[in-house]
Amino acid sequence: MIPTATIGLQLYSVRAQLARDLAGTLATVASLGYAEVEFAGYHDHSPADIVRALDSCGLRAPSTHLDPRALAENTEALLDTAALVGHQYVVIPWWEEALRTPGGYRQLVNLLNRAGKLARDRDLKLAYHNHDFEFHRAGSWIPFDFLLQETDPAYVYFELDLYWAATCGRDPVRLFNDHPGRFPLLHIKDMDSSGRETDVGSGVIDFSAILAAADIGGVAHLFIERDNPEEPLASAGRSLGRLVAILGGGEKQR
C-alpha cells in the first residue's frame, strides 16, 4: 500500500470551479484533506500564478496533463514550463480518433520516446494516460499492449485509469506483474454496477486488491477523478474519505 499523503485530485473533476476561481478552488481542495493535485490545463494562468496558488494552500502538484499535439509541436517549451512549476510528471492524456491506426499509434510511440528522453533530461518523467479505446482489439493486436512493448521503459511510463481498464476487463494487477515499475500514476475512478462512474468506494472496483500490488507497478501517486459529478467538490471529499479508509487510514470526517 502507498501512503495516504500521496493521494491527489485530478483537477479535471473541478474544472468549472477552477476556471472561475483557481486560487479559491485549490484552497477548498486542500481543506478537504488533499495533499496533491494533478493539473489538466492552467486556465490561462502563468506558471508563477500556479506556484503562488499552490504554495498559499500547501498543495503539491507532482503531475500535469499536456495536449499531445501541443507537446509534439513545442516539446521543449512545454517541458520547461512543467519543470518551472515544479511538476515531476508530464502526461499525455489522449490520442485523437483519426490517429488510432497502426501508423498513428507508431507516431504516438515515437512522440512518447522522443519527449520522454527530453523530459528525463529535465528531471521529469513522461507518462501516457489511457481511456477505453487503447484496450480495444484492432485485428491481431491491442494498442495499449503495443504502447507498453514499443516505448522505452527508461523514458516512458503510464498513468493507468482504473475505471477505463475495468470497463474493458483488464486486470491492473496483471499489468503490474507483466510490466513492473511502469505505472507510477493511477487514476482512482470507480464504476457502479451499470458501468457508470461513481464516487470512489461506492462502486464495484476492488481498490484494495489493486493497491496491495502497488509496489510491483511502481505506483507513487493516486489521483481521484470523476468526470461529471453533480457536486464536484462534495464528490471529491467523499471519495477521499473512502479511499483513505481503503488504505487503512480510517475514514476522514467531513
VMD Tcl script that draws the C-alpha trace (Angstrom):
set ca {
  {0.00 0.00 0.00}
  {1.18 3.53 -0.69}
  {0.85 6.30 1.91}
  {-2.29 8.41 2.09}
  {-0.10 11.52 1.77}
  {0.25 10.75 -1.94}
  {-3.49 10.94 -2.66}
  {-4.33 13.74 -5.05}
  {-7.26 15.08 -7.04}
  {-7.24 15.23 -10.83}
  {-8.41 18.81 -11.30}
  {-10.48 17.96 -14.38}
  {-13.07 16.87 -11.79}
  {-13.47 20.51 -10.65}
  {-12.66 22.23 -13.95}
  {-15.66 24.58 -13.92}
  {-14.87 25.81 -10.42}
  {-11.18 26.12 -11.27}
  {-11.94 28.22 -14.36}
  {-13.90 30.69 -12.21}
  {-11.53 30.86 -9.23}
  {-8.26 28.96 -9.41}
  {-6.77 30.01 -6.07}
  {-10.04 29.65 -4.17}
  {-10.78 26.23 -5.65}
  {-7.30 24.94 -4.83}
  {-7.71 26.20 -1.27}
  {-11.03 24.33 -0.99}
  {-9.44 21.15 -2.36}
  {-6.72 21.45 0.28}
  {-9.34 21.98 3.00}
  {-10.96 18.68 2.03}
  {-7.74 16.95 3.06}
  {-5.96 16.50 -0.27}
  {-2.18 16.73 -0.28}
  {-1.69 16.74 -4.06}
  {-3.36 17.72 -7.30}
  {-2.87 16.90 -10.96}
  {-3.46 19.68 -13.45}
  {-5.31 19.37 -16.76}
  {-4.62 22.89 -18.00}
  {-3.77 26.12 -16.20}
  {-6.90 28.08 -17.24}
  {-4.85 30.96 -18.69}
  {-2.77 31.42 -15.54}
  {1.00 31.83 -15.69}
  {3.42 29.34 -14.09}
  {4.12 31.94 -11.40}
  {0.37 32.20 -10.65}
  {0.14 28.42 -10.33}
  {3.13 28.21 -7.99}
  {1.74 31.02 -5.80}
  {-1.69 29.41 -5.58}
  {-0.23 26.02 -4.67}
  {2.13 27.46 -2.09}
  {-0.60 29.51 -0.45}
  {-2.67 26.43 0.39}
  {0.12 23.91 0.89}
  {-0.67 21.67 -2.08}
  {1.83 19.78 -4.21}
  {1.29 19.26 -7.95}
  {3.50 16.35 -8.96}
  {1.80 15.87 -12.33}
  {0.15 17.71 -15.20}
  {-1.60 16.66 -18.40}
  {-0.39 18.10 -21.71}
  {-2.12 18.19 -25.08}
  {-0.31 15.74 -27.40}
  {-0.42 18.00 -30.45}
  {0.96 20.94 -28.47}
  {3.63 18.70 -26.97}
  {4.67 17.45 -30.40}
  {4.95 20.99 -31.76}
  {6.51 22.70 -28.72}
  {8.12 19.86 -26.80}
  {10.96 21.66 -25.07}
  {8.97 24.78 -24.19}
  {6.16 22.78 -22.55}
  {8.61 20.61 -20.65}
  {10.48 23.70 -19.46}
  {7.19 25.16 -18.18}
  {6.36 21.93 -16.36}
  {9.76 21.94 -14.69}
  {9.32 25.60 -13.73}
  {6.01 24.86 -11.99}
  {7.67 22.00 -10.13}
  {5.92 19.01 -11.67}
  {7.65 15.64 -11.61}
  {5.48 14.03 -14.29}
  {4.00 15.18 -17.58}
  {1.20 13.08 -19.01}
  {-0.26 12.70 -22.49}
  {-3.95 12.11 -21.68}
  {-5.49 11.43 -25.09}
  {-4.87 10.33 -28.65}
  {-7.14 11.72 -31.32}
  {-9.53 9.35 -33.07}
  {-8.16 9.92 -36.57}
  {-4.76 8.64 -35.43}
  {-6.00 5.43 -33.80}
  {-4.50 3.33 -36.57}
  {-1.32 1.23 -36.73}
  {0.52 4.16 -38.27}
  {-0.99 6.62 -35.83}
  {-0.01 4.55 -32.83}
  {3.51 4.25 -34.22}
  {3.50 8.05 -34.37}
  {2.46 8.10 -30.70}
  {5.27 5.70 -29.76}
  {7.78 7.96 -31.49}
  {6.41 11.03 -29.69}
  {6.49 9.27 -26.31}
  {10.06 8.04 -26.76}
  {11.33 11.39 -28.04}
  {9.54 13.55 -25.49}
  {10.31 11.06 -22.73}
  {14.05 11.42 -23.31}
  {13.81 15.21 -23.33}
  {11.71 15.04 -20.15}
  {14.31 12.92 -18.38}
  {16.96 15.49 -19.32}
  {14.92 17.93 -17.19}
  {14.42 15.51 -14.28}
  {10.83 14.93 -15.41}
  {9.06 11.68 -16.25}
  {6.67 11.29 -19.17}
  {3.59 9.09 -18.93}
  {0.62 8.12 -21.11}
  {-2.93 8.03 -19.69}
  {-5.40 5.54 -21.13}
  {-9.10 5.61 -21.85}
  {-11.01 2.59 -23.17}
  {-10.07 2.75 -26.84}
  {-6.47 1.65 -26.27}
  {-7.78 -1.68 -24.95}
  {-9.99 -2.42 -27.96}
  {-8.51 -5.14 -30.13}
  {-7.52 -3.96 -33.62}
  {-7.15 -7.13 -35.64}
  {-4.39 -9.19 -34.07}
  {-3.12 -6.54 -31.64}
  {-4.22 -4.31 -28.78}
  {-2.98 -0.70 -28.86}
  {-2.27 -0.48 -25.12}
  {-0.09 -3.58 -25.23}
  {1.66 -2.18 -28.31}
  {2.45 1.05 -26.45}
  {3.86 -0.87 -23.49}
  {6.01 -3.03 -25.73}
  {7.28 -0.38 -28.11}
  {8.05 2.51 -25.75}
  {11.37 2.67 -23.94}
  {10.93 1.87 -20.22}
  {13.80 4.24 -19.45}
  {11.82 7.19 -20.82}
  {8.11 6.32 -20.85}
  {5.71 5.46 -18.02}
  {1.95 5.01 -17.77}
  {-0.87 6.55 -15.78}
  {-3.39 3.73 -15.53}
  {-7.03 4.82 -15.33}
  {-8.64 2.03 -13.31}
  {-12.19 2.82 -14.44}
  {-11.39 2.52 -18.12}
  {-9.34 -0.62 -17.52}
  {-12.31 -2.13 -15.66}
  {-14.75 -1.32 -18.47}
  {-12.55 -3.36 -20.81}
  {-11.92 -6.24 -18.44}
  {-8.21 -5.60 -17.99}
  {-6.66 -6.63 -14.69}
  {-4.39 -3.90 -13.26}
  {-2.54 -6.40 -11.04}
  {-1.63 -8.49 -14.06}
  {-0.44 -5.36 -15.86}
  {1.72 -4.52 -12.82}
  {3.21 -8.00 -12.82}
  {3.81 -8.06 -16.57}
  {5.33 -4.56 -16.62}
  {6.75 -3.87 -13.16}
  {7.65 -0.31 -12.31}
  {5.92 1.28 -15.28}
  {2.80 2.62 -13.52}
  {3.86 5.42 -11.16}
  {0.48 7.17 -11.51}
  {-3.05 5.81 -11.08}
  {-6.41 7.42 -11.71}
  {-8.70 6.20 -8.94}
  {-12.14 6.24 -10.51}
  {-14.97 3.89 -9.51}
  {-17.70 2.15 -11.51}
  {-21.22 1.27 -10.41}
  {-22.98 -1.98 -11.29}
  {-24.35 -0.47 -14.51}
  {-20.90 0.60 -15.72}
  {-21.23 4.31 -14.96}
  {-18.77 6.39 -12.95}
  {-19.48 6.85 -9.26}
  {-17.73 8.13 -6.15}
  {-14.70 6.12 -5.09}
  {-15.65 3.35 -2.66}
  {-19.31 3.25 -3.65}
  {-18.82 1.08 -6.74}
  {-17.60 -2.36 -7.73}
  {-13.86 -1.88 -8.37}
  {-11.73 -3.73 -5.80}
  {-9.24 -0.99 -4.99}
  {-7.84 -2.91 -2.02}
  {-6.66 -5.78 -4.22}
  {-5.23 -3.41 -6.81}
  {-3.41 -1.20 -4.33}
  {-2.00 -4.21 -2.49}
  {0.11 -4.73 -5.63}
  {1.03 -1.05 -5.97}
  {4.71 -1.60 -5.19}
  {5.04 -4.03 -8.10}
  {3.63 -1.46 -10.50}
  {5.86 1.25 -9.11}
  {2.84 3.31 -8.01}
  {3.85 6.60 -6.39}
  {0.74 8.81 -6.71}
  {-3.01 8.24 -6.68}
  {-5.30 10.79 -8.33}
  {-9.01 10.59 -7.60}
  {-11.16 11.56 -10.56}
  {-14.82 11.69 -11.51}
  {-15.58 13.24 -14.88}
  {-19.03 14.77 -14.40}
  {-20.27 14.66 -10.79}
  {-23.32 16.75 -9.88}
  {-21.45 18.33 -6.95}
  {-17.74 18.10 -7.83}
  {-16.22 19.27 -4.55}
  {-18.59 17.25 -2.39}
  {-17.89 14.20 -4.54}
  {-14.15 14.79 -4.22}
  {-14.48 14.95 -0.44}
  {-16.50 11.73 -0.20}
  {-14.09 9.88 -2.49}
  {-11.07 10.99 -0.49}
  {-12.56 9.80 2.79}
  {-13.40 6.41 1.34}
  {-10.01 5.95 -0.29}
  {-8.24 6.81 2.97}
  {-10.37 4.14 4.65}
  {-9.49 1.61 1.94}
  {-5.81 2.35 2.50}
  {-6.29 1.68 6.20}
  {-6.09 5.24 7.45}
  {-9.63 5.41 8.81}
  {-12.32 7.42 7.02}
  {-11.91 11.17 7.35}
  {-14.77 13.05 8.92}
  {-16.37 15.70 6.76}
}
mol new
graphics top color blue
foreach p $ca { graphics top sphere $p radius 0.5 }
foreach p [lrange $ca 0 end-1] q [lrange $ca 1 end] { graphics top cylinder $p $q radius 0.2 }
display resetview
